[in-house]
Amino acid sequence: MNAVIAIRPATSEGCTDAPVLRERGQREVFCGLTGIIWLHRKIQDAFFLVIGSRTCAHLLQSAAGVMIFAEPRFATAIIDERDLAGLADANEELDRVVTRLLERRPDIRMLFLVGSCPSEVIKLDLSRAAARLSKSFSPQVRILNYSGSGIETTFTQGEDACLASLVPELPAAGMNEAASLMVVGALADVVEDQFRRLFDEMGVGPLQFFPPRRSTELPTVGPNTRFLLAQPFLADTARALEERGARRLPAAFPLGAEGTTLWLRAAAEAFGVPAERFESVVAPKRERAQRALARHRAQLAGKRIFFFPDSQLELPLARFLSRELGMALTEVGTPFLHRQHMAQELALLPAGTTLSEGQDVDRQLDRCRAAQPDIVVCGLGLANPLESEGLTTKWAIELVFTPIQGYDQAADLAELFTRPLLRRMKLVA
Ligand code: SF4
């Protein structure tokens, strides 16, 4: 069976050189602390200690839900008024908290001290704290730090900051080692296993995932490392890997049947997999994904969608929804536009797509109301007001928390958009 979706060449069409509306006003986005929710599930022997306020603790608790099993793997060391007023030595307090935590929890092998707005305000130097504490606790525990504060990071940038802080810890691969592939970005274990099987069948490897499931299984990195970004929000991590000699394989992101094929093909070509072998491995999976998508296409084709900037997943999602499901893009907003990392995505977007970078929330709300799209992708803070105005919304955070990459998840990803539209139709009926 031939592919239903023709992969059109990324040349004259698309949005490669399209103008981008740049906005630098008030924004409505979660801070980078949110990344802890999926990172603590991924690196199973790591602990995330936020040095923050009660607001930070509440954000984490409400985003993570109630943890009813096992020992928690993140917590907030609350900076109180005495710390803020400079009446207590915050470093001493932090050392005491960390010592107590590590004595009580010998299962922790990697500890991230995560900065927040309050820790930045009192200028608590977490990199020095991490170095100081490492002297006491290494080699049993590796202690690292990064910032998840709302002053420095938005939503998915927390993962980028976390992984970038880990890059210097990766063991060096030898100059003469064979080329290896590193998949970069936290993926659900089930998705990782699917990709591993596909790469194995193609004969691409050795294969490593970053972040690993355990802190003791850090991938190696060196000049023979080729890496594929599995997530589009990892600019700092990619730069840090490149500084250690690794080379990024340019590719579209693995969302939908087409994106997954292009992503896998980038690795297959770099590792010299013959075209016939590639095709024989991916074709059955791709075609099954396309058949599963057909049902959703019937419901989504022609529907108009508007993206507020939130997760940095917006461009790959827009490409998937327009090319594989026939949706019309009214505006695609992204918090940051990394032209190099997004080159393949931009080239595949329909020419004339309205792109915006950054946010000026009131102006964007005006444009959204004027466009009256069938569905809006936005943060939690905007969803309720827009729903009350009669617009159908999809929470951007759900797209980050749900396994959506790869062939087997393509229809699940489409369903995340059909479900709210069907619900609205039932409410109206
Ligand atoms: S880090 Fe800043 S933005 Fe994030 S929850 Fe804490 S105070 Fe709020």
Residues whose N, C-alpha, C, O or C-beta is under 5 A from the ligand:
A	BS01	SF4	C31 L33 G52 T55 C56 L59 S116 C117 G148 S149 G150
